[in-house]
Amino acid sequence: MDLTQGNIKKQLISMAVPAGIGMLFYTLYNVVDTFYAGLISTEALAGLAISFPVYFILLAFAVGFGQGTTALVSNLLGAKKEEDAIYTYIQSLTISLVLSVLVGYITYIVSEPVFIFFGASGLFLENGLRYMQTLAFGAPFLFLQMSLTLSYMPKEIQKKIGMHL
């Protein structure tokens, strides 16, 4: 996609619609979790609700890292520096993996004090911790999914990245 030519409105829509759909699915993920937790018990629903702020902080880190990677690689591709773009992309995958393990570990460790600060106790705290600690183990997958935005890159670049991995 060449953003320097063509109808700006059409190009903006072609980029904004997939991003909006992606954010819709993040919200639906939480709606489905809430629905099924509500079927289990009120305590399970409360435990889930108390973990949402921490989950969204985790999600913000992942999205921010993914968007930063996309911006850096896009700027390098726009400057016709394909090798630098490939190097930056591979480097971001490595950093993403290390950072995601670290953030997942920190999330796992600090969940209990944060939930207690939020006022959770007893069964609410136990359910919130169970849900959040499960999400903390999934942090590497969340980060990698945000960093693996190959679909936005030209096919030639995807092939070159594949050869470097």
C-alpha positions as CSV (number, residue, x, y, z in Angstrom):
1,M,0.0,0.0,0.0
2,D,1.5,3.3,-1.1
3,L,0.1,6.0,1.2
4,T,1.6,8.8,-0.8
5,Q,-0.7,8.3,-3.7
6,G,-4.5,7.9,-4.1
7,N,-7.5,8.9,-2.2
8,I,-6.6,9.7,1.4
9,K,-10.1,9.0,2.7
10,K,-10.1,5.6,1.2
11,Q,-6.7,4.7,2.5
12,L,-7.6,6.0,6.0
13,I,-10.7,3.8,6.0
14,S,-8.7,0.8,4.7
15,M,-6.4,1.1,7.7
16,A,-8.9,2.2,10.4
17,V,-11.5,-0.5,9.7
18,P,-9.2,-3.5,10.4
19,A,-7.8,-1.7,13.5
20,G,-11.4,-1.0,14.8
21,I,-12.4,-4.7,14.2
22,G,-9.3,-5.8,16.1
23,M,-10.3,-3.6,19.1
24,L,-13.8,-4.9,18.8
25,F,-12.6,-8.4,19.2
26,Y,-10.5,-7.5,22.3
27,T,-13.7,-6.1,23.8
28,L,-15.8,-9.1,22.8
29,Y,-13.1,-11.3,24.4
30,N,-13.9,-9.6,27.8
31,V,-17.6,-9.7,27.2
32,V,-17.5,-13.5,26.6
33,D,-15.3,-14.0,29.7
34,T,-17.8,-11.9,31.7
35,F,-20.8,-13.9,30.4
36,Y,-19.3,-17.3,31.2
37,A,-18.0,-16.1,34.6
38,G,-21.4,-14.8,35.4
39,L,-22.8,-18.3,34.7
40,I,-20.3,-19.8,37.2
41,S,-21.0,-17.5,40.2
42,T,-21.1,-14.0,41.4
43,E,-17.8,-14.4,43.1
44,A,-16.2,-15.6,39.8
45,L,-17.6,-12.5,38.0
46,A,-16.3,-10.2,40.8
47,G,-12.8,-11.8,40.5
48,L,-12.9,-11.3,36.8
49,A,-14.0,-7.7,37.1
50,I,-11.2,-6.8,39.5
51,S,-8.6,-8.2,37.1
52,F,-9.8,-6.2,34.1
53,P,-7.8,-3.0,34.9
54,V,-4.6,-5.0,35.3
55,Y,-5.4,-6.9,32.1
56,F,-5.8,-3.7,30.2
57,I,-2.5,-2.4,31.4
58,L,-0.9,-5.6,30.1
59,L,-2.8,-5.2,26.8
60,A,-1.6,-1.5,26.6
61,F,2.0,-2.6,26.9
62,A,1.6,-5.2,24.2
63,V,-0.3,-2.8,21.8
64,G,2.2,-0.1,22.4
65,F,5.1,-2.3,21.6
66,G,3.4,-3.7,18.5
67,Q,2.5,-0.2,17.2
68,G,6.0,1.1,17.9
69,T,7.5,-1.8,15.9
70,T,5.1,-1.1,13.1
71,A,6.0,2.6,13.0
72,L,9.7,1.9,13.0
73,V,9.6,-0.7,10.3
74,S,7.2,1.4,8.2
75,N,9.5,4.4,8.4
76,L,12.5,2.3,7.3
77,L,10.5,0.7,4.4
78,G,9.3,4.2,3.4
79,A,13.0,5.3,3.3
80,K,13.8,2.3,1.1
81,K,16.0,0.8,3.8
82,E,14.7,-2.8,3.6
83,E,17.7,-4.5,5.3
84,D,17.4,-2.1,8.3
85,A,13.6,-2.8,8.4
86,I,14.2,-6.5,8.5
87,Y,16.9,-6.1,11.2
88,T,14.6,-3.9,13.2
89,Y,11.7,-6.3,12.9
90,I,13.7,-9.3,13.9
91,Q,15.2,-7.3,16.8
92,S,11.7,-6.3,17.9
93,L,10.6,-9.9,18.0
94,T,13.5,-10.9,20.2
95,I,12.9,-7.9,22.5
96,S,9.2,-8.6,22.5
97,L,9.8,-12.2,23.7
98,V,12.1,-11.1,26.5
99,L,10.0,-8.2,27.5
100,S,6.8,-10.2,27.5
101,V,8.2,-12.9,29.8
102,L,9.4,-10.1,32.1
103,V,6.0,-8.3,32.1
104,G,4.2,-11.6,32.5
105,Y,6.3,-12.4,35.5
106,I,5.9,-9.0,37.1
107,T,2.1,-9.2,36.5
108,Y,2.1,-12.6,38.2
109,I,4.0,-11.3,41.2
110,V,2.2,-7.9,41.7
111,S,-1.3,-9.1,41.0
112,E,-2.0,-9.9,44.7
113,P,-0.9,-6.6,46.2
114,V,-2.7,-4.7,43.4
115,F,-5.9,-6.5,44.0
116,I,-5.7,-6.0,47.7
117,F,-5.1,-2.3,47.1
118,F,-8.3,-2.4,44.9
119,G,-10.1,-3.8,47.9
120,A,-10.4,-7.5,47.0
121,S,-10.4,-10.1,49.7
122,G,-11.5,-13.7,50.3
123,L,-13.1,-15.5,47.4
124,F,-13.0,-12.4,45.2
125,L,-9.3,-12.1,45.6
126,E,-8.8,-15.8,45.0
127,N,-10.8,-15.8,41.7
128,G,-9.2,-12.6,40.5
129,L,-5.7,-14.0,41.1
130,R,-6.6,-17.3,39.4
131,Y,-7.7,-15.4,36.3
132,M,-4.9,-12.8,36.3
133,Q,-2.1,-15.4,36.9
134,T,-3.4,-17.4,33.9
135,L,-3.3,-14.3,31.8
136,A,0.2,-13.5,33.0
137,F,1.3,-16.9,31.6
138,G,-0.2,-15.9,28.3
139,A,1.6,-12.5,28.1
140,P,4.4,-13.8,25.8
141,F,1.7,-14.9,23.3
142,L,-0.1,-11.6,23.5
143,F,3.1,-9.6,22.9
144,L,4.3,-11.8,20.1
145,Q,0.9,-11.6,18.4
146,M,1.1,-7.8,18.6
147,S,4.6,-7.8,17.1
148,L,3.9,-10.3,14.3
149,T,2.3,-7.8,12.0
150,L,3.7,-9.3,8.8
151,S,0.3,-8.9,7.0
152,Y,1.0,-5.1,6.7
153,M,4.4,-5.7,4.9
154,P,4.9,-6.3,1.3
155,K,5.3,-10.0,0.4
156,E,8.9,-9.5,-0.7
157,I,9.8,-8.2,2.7
158,Q,8.0,-11.1,4.4
159,K,10.1,-13.6,2.4
160,K,13.3,-11.8,3.4
161,I,12.3,-11.8,7.0
162,G,11.5,-15.5,6.8
163,M,15.0,-16.2,5.5
164,H,16.6,-14.3,8.4
165,L,14.6,-16.0,11.1
